[in-house]
Amino acid sequence: MSDLTNTLSIPSTLQELEQAVERYKSSDLSGSELLRLWQAIRDGSLNQFLSQADQDGVPGEESY
């Protein structure tokens, strides 16, 4: 299982994020391996949130 975490990448799409969460739930990882998987999921989730916030479409100062 350590090969999984060494090649672990941050999920960049919602589908990859959902797959990572399922892998997290069903894994038998522990310790630092489990933490690395959790961090990748957290980072991917934050990236999704921030990219959606950039596309908000609410006018800013430019509209005045």
N, CA, C and O atoms as a Tripos MOL2 file, in Angstrom:
@<TRIPOS>MOLECULE
protein
  256   255    64     0     0
PROTEIN
NO_CHARGES

@<TRIPOS>ATOM
      1 N           0.8070   -1.2010    0.0000 N.3       1 MET1
      2 CA          0.0000    0.0000    0.0000 C.3       1 MET1
      3 C           0.8520    1.2680    0.0000 C.2       1 MET1
      4 O           0.3550    2.3300   -0.3770 O.2       1 MET1
      5 N           2.1110    1.1900    0.4090 N.am      2 SER2
      6 CA          2.9220    2.3860    0.4140 C.3       2 SER2
      7 C           3.1840    2.8930   -0.9960 C.2       2 SER2
      8 O           3.4510    4.0830   -1.1690 O.2       2 SER2
      9 N           3.1180    2.0250   -2.0190 N.am      3 ASP3
     10 CA          3.2560    2.4660   -3.3960 C.3       3 ASP3
     11 C           2.1210    3.4070   -3.7650 C.2       3 ASP3
     12 O           2.3220    4.3420   -4.5400 O.2       3 ASP3
     13 N           0.9480    3.1760   -3.2290 N.am      4 LEU4
     14 CA         -0.2120    4.0250   -3.4950 C.3       4 LEU4
     15 C           0.0530    5.4480   -3.0310 C.2       4 LEU4
     16 O          -0.2300    6.3970   -3.7620 O.2       4 LEU4
     17 N           0.5810    5.6080   -1.8560 N.am      5 THR5
     18 CA          0.7650    6.9470   -1.3130 C.3       5 THR5
     19 C           1.9700    7.6390   -1.9250 C.2       5 THR5
     20 O           2.0080    8.8680   -1.9730 O.2       5 THR5
     21 N           2.9600    6.8830   -2.3970 N.am      6 ASN6
     22 CA          4.1080    7.5100   -3.0240 C.3       6 ASN6
     23 C           3.7370    8.1150   -4.3730 C.2       6 ASN6
     24 O           4.3460    9.0960   -4.8000 O.2       6 ASN6
     25 N           2.7470    7.5410   -5.0470 N.am      7 THR7
     26 CA          2.3290    8.0430   -6.3460 C.3       7 THR7
     27 C           1.0240    8.8250   -6.2400 C.2       7 THR7
     28 O           0.3780    9.0970   -7.2520 O.2       7 THR7
     29 N           0.6430    9.1790   -5.0480 N.am      8 LEU8
     30 CA         -0.6210    9.8690   -4.8040 C.3       8 LEU8
     31 C          -0.5760   11.2810   -5.3600 C.2       8 LEU8
     32 O           0.3790   12.0230   -5.1320 O.2       8 LEU8
     33 N          -1.6250   11.6420   -6.0940 N.am      9 SER9
     34 CA         -1.7230   12.9990   -6.6130 C.3       9 SER9
     35 C          -2.9880   13.6500   -6.0660 C.2       9 SER9
     36 O          -3.9090   12.9750   -5.6060 O.2       9 SER9
     37 N          -3.0080   14.9470   -6.1260 N.am     10 ILE10
     38 CA         -4.1650   15.6890   -5.6330 C.3      10 ILE10
     39 C          -5.2760   15.5940   -6.6710 C.2      10 ILE10
     40 O          -5.0590   15.9110   -7.8410 O.2      10 ILE10
     41 N          -6.4610   15.1600   -6.2550 N.am     11 PRO11
     42 CA         -7.5780   15.0670   -7.2010 C.3      11 PRO11
     43 C          -7.9130   16.4390   -7.7780 C.2      11 PRO11
     44 O          -8.0100   17.4250   -7.0480 O.2      11 PRO11
     45 N          -8.0890   16.4890   -9.1070 N.am     12 SER12
     46 CA         -8.3550   17.7820   -9.7350 C.3      12 SER12
     47 C          -9.7750   17.9060  -10.2740 C.2      12 SER12
     48 O         -10.2090   19.0050  -10.6190 O.2      12 SER12
     49 N         -10.4950   16.8060  -10.3510 N.am     13 THR13
     50 CA        -11.8870   16.8640  -10.8020 C.3      13 THR13
     51 C         -12.7750   16.3070   -9.7010 C.2      13 THR13
     52 O         -12.2980   15.6380   -8.7840 O.2      13 THR13
     53 N         -14.0680   16.5860   -9.7960 N.am     14 LEU14
     54 CA        -14.9950   16.0570   -8.7940 C.3      14 LEU14
     55 C         -15.0120   14.5320   -8.8130 C.2      14 LEU14
     56 O         -15.1180   13.8990   -7.7630 O.2      14 LEU14
     57 N         -14.9090   13.9440   -9.9980 N.am     15 GLN15
     58 CA        -14.9030   12.4830  -10.0970 C.3      15 GLN15
     59 C         -13.6770   11.8970   -9.4100 C.2      15 GLN15
     60 O         -13.7910   10.9150   -8.6760 O.2      15 GLN15
     61 N         -12.5090   12.4840   -9.6350 N.am     16 GLU16
     62 CA        -11.2950   12.0170   -8.9650 C.3      16 GLU16
     63 C         -11.4140   12.1910   -7.4570 C.2      16 GLU16
     64 O         -10.9560   11.3430   -6.6920 O.2      16 GLU16
     65 N         -12.0180   13.2720   -7.0360 N.am     17 LEU17
     66 CA        -12.2020   13.5390   -5.6150 C.3      17 LEU17
     67 C         -13.1090   12.4870   -4.9800 C.2      17 LEU17
     68 O         -12.8140   11.9760   -3.9000 O.2      17 LEU17
     69 N         -14.2110   12.1680   -5.6550 N.am     18 GLU18
     70 CA        -15.1170   11.1330   -5.1440 C.3      18 GLU18
     71 C         -14.4200    9.7710   -5.0730 C.2      18 GLU18
     72 O         -14.6240    9.0200   -4.1200 O.2      18 GLU18
     73 N         -13.6060    9.4550   -6.0700 N.am     19 GLN19
     74 CA        -12.8740    8.1860   -6.0660 C.3      19 GLN19
     75 C         -11.8750    8.1430   -4.9140 C.2      19 GLN19
     76 O         -11.7090    7.1070   -4.2700 O.2      19 GLN19
     77 N         -11.2160    9.2600   -4.6580 N.am     20 ALA20
     78 CA        -10.2560    9.3230   -3.5580 C.3      20 ALA20
     79 C         -10.9570    9.1460   -2.2160 C.2      20 ALA20
     80 O         -10.4300    8.4820   -1.3240 O.2      20 ALA20
     81 N         -12.1350    9.7330   -2.0690 N.am     21 VAL21
     82 CA        -12.8960    9.5810   -0.8260 C.3      21 VAL21
     83 C         -13.3040    8.1220   -0.6370 C.2      21 VAL21
     84 O         -13.2050    7.5890    0.4680 O.2      21 VAL21
     85 N         -13.7560    7.4800   -1.6960 N.am     22 GLU22
     86 CA        -14.1190    6.0620   -1.5980 C.3      22 GLU22
     87 C         -12.9130    5.2150   -1.2340 C.2      22 GLU22
     88 O         -13.0140    4.2940   -0.4230 O.2      22 GLU22
     89 N         -11.7630    5.5290   -1.8370 N.am     23 ARG23
     90 CA        -10.5280    4.7960   -1.5120 C.3      23 ARG23
     91 C         -10.1680    5.0190   -0.0480 C.2      23 ARG23
     92 O          -9.7250    4.0910    0.6290 O.2      23 ARG23
     93 N         -10.3570    6.2490    0.4500 N.am     24 TYR24
     94 CA        -10.0820    6.5740    1.8480 C.3      24 TYR24
     95 C         -10.9750    5.7600    2.7760 C.2      24 TYR24
     96 O         -10.5120    5.2020    3.7700 O.2      24 TYR24
     97 N         -12.2630    5.7000    2.4400 N.am     25 LYS25
     98 CA        -13.2150    4.9780    3.2840 C.3      25 LYS25
     99 C         -12.9300    3.4810    3.3290 C.2      25 LYS25
    100 O         -13.0920    2.8440    4.3700 O.2      25 LYS25
    101 N         -12.5080    2.9260    2.2080 N.am     26 SER26
    102 CA        -12.3470    1.4730    2.1330 C.3      26 SER26
    103 C         -10.9100    1.0090    2.3590 C.2      26 SER26
    104 O         -10.6290   -0.1880    2.2940 O.2      26 SER26
    105 N         -10.0100    1.9350    2.6210 N.am     27 SER27
    106 CA         -8.6020    1.5620    2.7460 C.3      27 SER27
    107 C          -8.3150    0.9700    4.1250 C.2      27 SER27
    108 O          -9.0430    1.1870    5.0930 O.2      27 SER27
    109 N          -7.2300    0.2210    4.1640 N.am     28 ASP28
    110 CA         -6.7560   -0.2900    5.4410 C.3      28 ASP28
    111 C          -5.4390    0.3930    5.8070 C.2      28 ASP28
    112 O          -4.5980   -0.1750    6.5040 O.2      28 ASP28
    113 N          -5.2840    1.6130    5.3240 N.am     29 LEU29
    114 CA         -4.0880    2.3890    5.5940 C.3      29 LEU29
    115 C          -4.1040    2.8820    7.0350 C.2      29 LEU29
    116 O          -5.1520    2.9520    7.6770 O.2      29 LEU29
    117 N          -2.9280    3.2170    7.5220 N.am     30 SER30
    118 CA         -2.8410    3.7990    8.8570 C.3      30 SER30
    119 C          -1.6340    4.7250    8.9120 C.2      30 SER30
    120 O          -0.7920    4.7150    8.0140 O.2      30 SER30
    121 N          -1.5590    5.4990    9.9400 N.am     31 GLY31
    122 CA         -0.4240    6.3660   10.1620 C.3      31 GLY31
    123 C          -0.2320    7.4100    9.0820 C.2      31 GLY31
    124 O          -1.1860    8.0470    8.6360 O.2      31 GLY31
    125 N           1.0250    7.5790    8.6650 N.am     32 SER32
    126 CA          1.3530    8.6380    7.7080 C.3      32 SER32
    127 C           0.7460    8.3870    6.3340 C.2      32 SER32
    128 O           0.4560    9.3420    5.6120 O.2      32 SER32
    129 N           0.5460    7.1270    5.9530 N.am     33 GLU33
    130 CA         -0.0770    6.8290    4.6590 C.3      33 GLU33
    131 C          -1.5170    7.3350    4.6280 C.2      33 GLU33
    132 O          -1.9530    7.9370    3.6460 O.2      33 GLU33
    133 N          -2.2440    7.0860    5.7090 N.am     34 LEU34
    134 CA         -3.6210    7.5450    5.8060 C.3      34 LEU34
    135 C          -3.6730    9.0690    5.8300 C.2      34 LEU34
    136 O          -4.5580    9.6710    5.2210 O.2      34 LEU34
    137 N          -2.7420    9.6850    6.5220 N.am     35 LEU35
    138 CA         -2.6880   11.1390    6.5980 C.3      35 LEU35
    139 C          -2.4150   11.7440    5.2160 C.2      35 LEU35
    140 O          -3.0330   12.7450    4.8520 O.2      35 LEU35
    141 N          -1.5020   11.1520    4.4480 N.am     36 ARG36
    142 CA         -1.2120   11.6740    3.1060 C.3      36 ARG36
    143 C          -2.4300   11.5860    2.2000 C.2      36 ARG36
    144 O          -2.6910   12.5090    1.4290 O.2      36 ARG36
    145 N          -3.1730   10.5030    2.2800 N.am     37 LEU37
    146 CA         -4.3840   10.3620    1.4740 C.3      37 LEU37
    147 C          -5.4140   11.4020    1.9040 C.2      37 LEU37
    148 O          -6.0490   12.0250    1.0540 O.2      37 LEU37
    149 N          -5.5860   11.5970    3.1960 N.am     38 TRP38
    150 CA         -6.5130   12.5960    3.7040 C.3      38 TRP38
    151 C          -6.1090   13.9940    3.2420 C.2      38 TRP38
    152 O          -6.9670   14.7850    2.8480 O.2      38 TRP38
    153 N          -4.8140   14.3050    3.2850 N.am     39 GLN39
    154 CA         -4.3420   15.6220    2.8580 C.3      39 GLN39
    155 C          -4.5870   15.8460    1.3670 C.2      39 GLN39
    156 O          -4.9460   16.9500    0.9590 O.2      39 GLN39
    157 N          -4.3990   14.8220    0.5600 N.am     40 ALA40
    158 CA         -4.6600   14.9480   -0.8770 C.3      40 ALA40
    159 C          -6.1350   15.2310   -1.1210 C.2      40 ALA40
    160 O          -6.4810   16.0560   -1.9670 O.2      40 ALA40
    161 N          -7.0050   14.5460   -0.3820 N.am     41 ILE41
    162 CA         -8.4460   14.7790   -0.5090 C.3      41 ILE41
    163 C          -8.7870   16.1960   -0.0570 C.2      41 ILE41
    164 O          -9.5660   16.8880   -0.7140 O.2      41 ILE41
    165 N          -8.2170   16.6200    1.0410 N.am     42 ARG42
    166 CA         -8.4700   17.9770    1.5510 C.3      42 ARG42
    167 C          -8.0110   19.0240    0.5440 C.2      42 ARG42
    168 O          -8.7470   19.9660    0.2520 O.2      42 ARG42
    169 N          -6.8010   18.8680    0.0110 N.am     43 ASP43
    170 CA         -6.2730   19.8300   -0.9460 C.3      43 ASP43
    171 C          -7.1170   19.8630   -2.2220 C.2      43 ASP43
    172 O          -7.4030   20.9330   -2.7580 O.2      43 ASP43
    173 N          -7.5110   18.6870   -2.6990 N.am     44 GLY44
    174 CA         -8.3590   18.6260   -3.8860 C.3      44 GLY44
    175 C          -9.7030   19.2860   -3.6530 C.2      44 GLY44
    176 O         -10.2300   19.9740   -4.5280 O.2      44 GLY44
    177 N         -10.2500   19.0750   -2.4800 N.am     45 SER45
    178 CA        -11.5320   19.6840   -2.1320 C.3      45 SER45
    179 C         -11.4170   21.2020   -2.0610 C.2      45 SER45
    180 O         -12.2810   21.9140   -2.5710 O.2      45 SER45
    181 N         -10.3640   21.6960   -1.4370 N.am     46 LEU46
    182 CA        -10.1570   23.1390   -1.3550 C.3      46 LEU46
    183 C          -9.9560   23.7390   -2.7410 C.2      46 LEU46
    184 O         -10.4640   24.8240   -3.0250 O.2      46 LEU46
    185 N          -9.2270   23.0520   -3.5990 N.am     47 ASN47
    186 CA         -9.0210   23.5410   -4.9650 C.3      47 ASN47
    187 C         -10.3420   23.6130   -5.7170 C.2      47 ASN47
    188 O         -10.5780   24.5630   -6.4640 O.2      47 ASN47
    189 N         -11.2040   22.6210   -5.5280 N.am     48 GLN48
    190 CA        -12.5200   22.6440   -6.1700 C.3      48 GLN48
    191 C         -13.3320   23.8290   -5.6680 C.2      48 GLN48
    192 O         -13.9650   24.5320   -6.4550 O.2      48 GLN48
    193 N         -13.3130   24.0470   -4.3700 N.am     49 PHE49
    194 CA        -14.0700   25.1520   -3.7760 C.3      49 PHE49
    195 C         -13.5670   26.4940   -4.2900 C.2      49 PHE49
    196 O         -14.3590   27.3670   -4.6450 O.2      49 PHE49
    197 N         -12.2360   26.6550   -4.3280 N.am     50 LEU50
    198 CA        -11.6670   27.9320   -4.7560 C.3      50 LEU50
    199 C         -11.9020   28.1870   -6.2410 C.2      50 LEU50
    200 O         -12.1170   29.3290   -6.6460 O.2      50 LEU50
    201 N         -11.8630   27.1400   -7.0500 N.am     51 SER51
    202 CA        -12.1060   27.3420   -8.4790 C.3      51 SER51
    203 C         -13.5680   27.7000   -8.7310 C.2      51 SER51
    204 O         -13.8610   28.4720   -9.6440 O.2      51 SER51
    205 N         -14.4790   27.1580   -7.9490 N.am     52 GLN52
    206 CA        -15.8850   27.5120   -8.0830 C.3      52 GLN52
    207 C         -16.1320   28.9310   -7.5920 C.2      52 GLN52
    208 O         -16.9820   29.6310   -8.1440 O.2      52 GLN52
    209 N         -15.4190   29.3630   -6.5850 N.am     53 ALA53
    210 CA        -15.5760   30.7140   -6.0640 C.3      53 ALA53
    211 C         -15.1010   31.7420   -7.0870 C.2      53 ALA53
    212 O         -15.6660   32.8320   -7.1730 O.2      53 ALA53
    213 N         -14.0650   31.4060   -7.8650 N.am     54 ASP54
    214 CA        -13.5630   32.3080   -8.9010 C.3      54 ASP54
    215 C         -14.5870   32.5000  -10.0140 C.2      54 ASP54
    216 O         -14.5820   33.5300  -10.6890 O.2      54 ASP54
    217 N         -15.4610   31.5230  -10.2110 N.am     55 GLN55
    218 CA        -16.4500   31.5690  -11.2760 C.3      55 GLN55
    219 C         -17.7980   32.0640  -10.7670 C.2      55 GLN55
    220 O         -18.8260   31.8110  -11.3950 O.2      55 GLN55
    221 N         -17.8060   32.7490   -9.6640 N.am     56 ASP56
    222 CA        -19.0360   33.1610   -9.0070 C.3      56 ASP56
    223 C         -19.9150   34.0290   -9.8980 C.2      56 ASP56
    224 O         -21.1340   33.8570   -9.9070 O.2      56 ASP56
    225 N         -19.3370   34.9370  -10.6310 N.am     57 GLY57
    226 CA        -20.1180   35.7770  -11.5160 C.3      57 GLY57
    227 C         -20.7660   36.9680  -10.8420 C.2      57 GLY57
    228 O         -21.5390   37.6830  -11.4800 O.2      57 GLY57
    229 N         -20.4810   37.1980   -9.5970 N.am     58 VAL58
    230 CA        -21.0230   38.3620   -8.9000 C.3      58 VAL58
    231 C         -20.1520   39.5540   -9.2730 C.2      58 VAL58
    232 O         -18.9310   39.4940   -9.1290 O.2      58 VAL58
    233 N         -20.7610   40.6340   -9.7500 N.am     59 PRO59
    234 CA        -19.9770   41.7920  -10.1540 C.3      59 PRO59
    235 C         -19.1840   42.3820   -8.9920 C.2      59 PRO59
    236 O         -19.6560   42.4250   -7.8550 O.2      59 PRO59
    237 N         -18.0000   42.8250   -9.2940 N.am     60 GLY60
    238 CA        -17.1630   43.4310   -8.2670 C.3      60 GLY60
    239 C         -17.0530   44.9210   -8.4760 C.2      60 GLY60
    240 O         -18.0050   45.5590   -8.9240 O.2      60 GLY60
    241 N         -15.9130   45.4800   -8.1610 N.am     61 GLU61
    242 CA        -15.7020   46.9140   -8.2720 C.3      61 GLU61
    243 C         -15.8270   47.3940   -9.7120 C.2      61 GLU61
    244 O         -16.1630   48.5540   -9.9460 O.2      61 GLU61
    245 N         -15.5630   46.5200  -10.6790 N.am     62 GLU62
    246 CA        -15.6210   46.9160  -12.0740 C.3      62 GLU62
    247 C         -17.0220   47.3400  -12.4900 C.2      62 GLU62
    248 O         -17.1760   48.0320  -13.4960 O.2      62 GLU62
    249 N         -18.0410   46.9440  -11.7460 N.am     63 SER63
    250 CA        -19.4120   47.2420  -12.1350 C.3      63 SER63
    251 C         -19.8560   48.6330  -11.7070 C.2      63 SER63
    252 O         -20.9400   49.0720  -12.0930 O.2      63 SER63
    253 N         -19.0600   49.3270  -10.9330 N.am     64 TYR64
    254 CA        -19.4710   50.6340  -10.4440 C.3      64 TYR64
    255 C         -19.0400   51.7370  -11.3790 C.2      64 TYR64
    256 O         -19.3070   52.9100  -11.1160 O.2      64 TYR64
@<TRIPOS>BOND
     1     1     2 1
     2     2     3 1
     3     3     4 2
     4     3     5 am
     5     5     6 1
     6     6     7 1
     7     7     8 2
     8     7     9 am
     9     9    10 1
    10    10    11 1
    11    11    12 2
    12    11    13 am
    13    13    14 1
    14    14    15 1
    15    15    16 2
    16    15    17 am
    17    17    18 1
    18    18    19 1
    19    19    20 2
    20    19    21 am
    21    21    22 1
    22    22    23 1
    23    23    24 2
    24    23    25 am
    25    25    26 1
    26    26    27 1
    27    27    28 2
    28    27    29 am
    29    29    30 1
    30    30    31 1
    31    31    32 2
    32    31    33 am
    33    33    34 1
    34    34    35 1
    35    35    36 2
    36    35    37 am
    37    37    38 1
    38    38    39 1
    39    39    40 2
    40    39    41 am
    41    41    42 1
    42    42    43 1
    43    43    44 2
    44    43    45 am
    45    45    46 1
    46    46    47 1
    47    47    48 2
    48    47    49 am
    49    49    50 1
    50    50    51 1
    51    51    52 2
    52    51    53 am
    53    53    54 1
    54    54    55 1
    55    55    56 2
    56    55    57 am
    57    57    58 1
    58    58    59 1
    59    59    60 2
    60    59    61 am
    61    61    62 1
    62    62    63 1
    63    63    64 2
    64    63    65 am
    65    65    66 1
    66    66    67 1
    67    67    68 2
    68    67    69 am
    69    69    70 1
    70    70    71 1
    71    71    72 2
    72    71    73 am
    73    73    74 1
    74    74    75 1
    75    75    76 2
    76    75    77 am
    77    77    78 1
    78    78    79 1
    79    79    80 2
    80    79    81 am
    81    81    82 1
    82    82    83 1
    83    83    84 2
    84    83    85 am
    85    85    86 1
    86    86    87 1
    87    87    88 2
    88    87    89 am
    89    89    90 1
    90    90    91 1
    91    91    92 2
    92    91    93 am
    93    93    94 1
    94    94    95 1
    95    95    96 2
    96    95    97 am
    97    97    98 1
    98    98    99 1
    99    99   100 2
   100    99   101 am
   101   101   102 1
   102   102   103 1
   103   103   104 2
   104   103   105 am
   105   105   106 1
   106   106   107 1
   107   107   108 2
   108   107   109 am
   109   109   110 1
   110   110   111 1
   111   111   112 2
   112   111   113 am
   113   113   114 1
   114   114   115 1
   115   115   116 2
   116   115   117 am
   117   117   118 1
   118   118   119 1
   119   119   120 2
   120   119   121 am
   121   121   122 1
   122   122   123 1
   123   123   124 2
   124   123   125 am
   125   125   126 1
   126   126   127 1
   127   127   128 2
   128   127   129 am
   129   129   130 1
   130   130   131 1
   131   131   132 2
   132   131   133 am
   133   133   134 1
   134   134   135 1
   135   135   136 2
   136   135   137 am
   137   137   138 1
   138   138   139 1
   139   139   140 2
   140   139   141 am
   141   141   142 1
   142   142   143 1
   143   143   144 2
   144   143   145 am
   145   145   146 1
   146   146   147 1
   147   147   148 2
   148   147   149 am
   149   149   150 1
   150   150   151 1
   151   151   152 2
   152   151   153 am
   153   153   154 1
   154   154   155 1
   155   155   156 2
   156   155   157 am
   157   157   158 1
   158   158   159 1
   159   159   160 2
   160   159   161 am
   161   161   162 1
   162   162   163 1
   163   163   164 2
   164   163   165 am
   165   165   166 1
   166   166   167 1
   167   167   168 2
   168   167   169 am
   169   169   170 1
   170   170   171 1
   171   171   172 2
   172   171   173 am
   173   173   174 1
   174   174   175 1
   175   175   176 2
   176   175   177 am
   177   177   178 1
   178   178   179 1
   179   179   180 2
   180   179   181 am
   181   181   182 1
   182   182   183 1
   183   183   184 2
   184   183   185 am
   185   185   186 1
   186   186   187 1
   187   187   188 2
   188   187   189 am
   189   189   190 1
   190   190   191 1
   191   191   192 2
   192   191   193 am
   193   193   194 1
   194   194   195 1
   195   195   196 2
   196   195   197 am
   197   197   198 1
   198   198   199 1
   199   199   200 2
   200   199   201 am
   201   201   202 1
   202   202   203 1
   203   203   204 2
   204   203   205 am
   205   205   206 1
   206   206   207 1
   207   207   208 2
   208   207   209 am
   209   209   210 1
   210   210   211 1
   211   211   212 2
   212   211   213 am
   213   213   214 1
   214   214   215 1
   215   215   216 2
   216   215   217 am
   217   217   218 1
   218   218   219 1
   219   219   220 2
   220   219   221 am
   221   221   222 1
   222   222   223 1
   223   223   224 2
   224   223   225 am
   225   225   226 1
   226   226   227 1
   227   227   228 2
   228   227   229 am
   229   229   230 1
   230   230   231 1
   231   231   232 2
   232   231   233 am
   233   233   234 1
   234   234   235 1
   235   235   236 2
   236   235   237 am
   237   237   238 1
   238   238   239 1
   239   239   240 2
   240   239   241 am
   241   241   242 1
   242   242   243 1
   243   243   244 2
   244   243   245 am
   245   245   246 1
   246   246   247 1
   247   247   248 2
   248   247   249 am
   249   249   250 1
   250   250   251 1
   251   251   252 2
   252   251   253 am
   253   253   254 1
   254   254   255 1
   255   255   256 2
@<TRIPOS>SUBSTRUCTURE
     1 MET1         2 RESIDUE 1 A MET
     2 SER2         6 RESIDUE 1 A SER
     3 ASP3        10 RESIDUE 1 A ASP
     4 LEU4        14 RESIDUE 1 A LEU
     5 THR5        18 RESIDUE 1 A THR
     6 ASN6        22 RESIDUE 1 A ASN
     7 THR7        26 RESIDUE 1 A THR
     8 LEU8        30 RESIDUE 1 A LEU
     9 SER9        34 RESIDUE 1 A SER
    10 ILE10       38 RESIDUE 1 A ILE
    11 PRO11       42 RESIDUE 1 A PRO
    12 SER12       46 RESIDUE 1 A SER
    13 THR13       50 RESIDUE 1 A THR
    14 LEU14       54 RESIDUE 1 A LEU
    15 GLN15       58 RESIDUE 1 A GLN
    16 GLU16       62 RESIDUE 1 A GLU
    17 LEU17       66 RESIDUE 1 A LEU
    18 GLU18       70 RESIDUE 1 A GLU
    19 GLN19       74 RESIDUE 1 A GLN
    20 ALA20       78 RESIDUE 1 A ALA
    21 VAL21       82 RESIDUE 1 A VAL
    22 GLU22       86 RESIDUE 1 A GLU
    23 ARG23       90 RESIDUE 1 A ARG
    24 TYR24       94 RESIDUE 1 A TYR
    25 LYS25       98 RESIDUE 1 A LYS
    26 SER26      102 RESIDUE 1 A SER
    27 SER27      106 RESIDUE 1 A SER
    28 ASP28      110 RESIDUE 1 A ASP
    29 LEU29      114 RESIDUE 1 A LEU
    30 SER30      118 RESIDUE 1 A SER
    31 GLY31      122 RESIDUE 1 A GLY
    32 SER32      126 RESIDUE 1 A SER
    33 GLU33      130 RESIDUE 1 A GLU
    34 LEU34      134 RESIDUE 1 A LEU
    35 LEU35      138 RESIDUE 1 A LEU
    36 ARG36      142 RESIDUE 1 A ARG
    37 LEU37      146 RESIDUE 1 A LEU
    38 TRP38      150 RESIDUE 1 A TRP
    39 GLN39      154 RESIDUE 1 A GLN
    40 ALA40      158 RESIDUE 1 A ALA
    41 ILE41      162 RESIDUE 1 A ILE
    42 ARG42      166 RESIDUE 1 A ARG
    43 ASP43      170 RESIDUE 1 A ASP
    44 GLY44      174 RESIDUE 1 A GLY
    45 SER45      178 RESIDUE 1 A SER
    46 LEU46      182 RESIDUE 1 A LEU
    47 ASN47      186 RESIDUE 1 A ASN
    48 GLN48      190 RESIDUE 1 A GLN
    49 PHE49      194 RESIDUE 1 A PHE
    50 LEU50      198 RESIDUE 1 A LEU
    51 SER51      202 RESIDUE 1 A SER
    52 GLN52      206 RESIDUE 1 A GLN
    53 ALA53      210 RESIDUE 1 A ALA
    54 ASP54      214 RESIDUE 1 A ASP
    55 GLN55      218 RESIDUE 1 A GLN
    56 ASP56      222 RESIDUE 1 A ASP
    57 GLY57      226 RESIDUE 1 A GLY
    58 VAL58      230 RESIDUE 1 A VAL
    59 PRO59      234 RESIDUE 1 A PRO
    60 GLY60      238 RESIDUE 1 A GLY
    61 GLU61      242 RESIDUE 1 A GLU
    62 GLU62      246 RESIDUE 1 A GLU
    63 SER63      250 RESIDUE 1 A SER
    64 TYR64      254 RESIDUE 1 A TYR
